[in-house]
Amino acid sequence: MDNTITPELLARINELARKKRTVSLTQEELAEQKEHYKVYLAAIRGQMTSLLDSIEFVDVEAKK
């Protein structure tokens, strides 16, 4: 599974969310929405992990 957030993925997530608010989704659409959310959340988690891994803590008091 590719964990890349593409414009097409976002558009489809938004399309399904709009449809869910106005009319109900079919079982297939619910399953599709669930899979899209998994990809989206995995990508966000990966970005956050990468960001946090790149943070370097510096102890200013220890340098004095």
C-alpha angles and dihedrals in degrees: 000000000000111000096202121129105223128181088247092054092050091047092052093047090051092045092053092045091052091048091048090054094049104033132359124273124238119245089257092052091048090052090047091049091050091052092047090051090051091054092045095049093045089053092048091048090049091051092049092047091050091049093048092046090056094055115105119199116217121196104213093184093057091058094060 
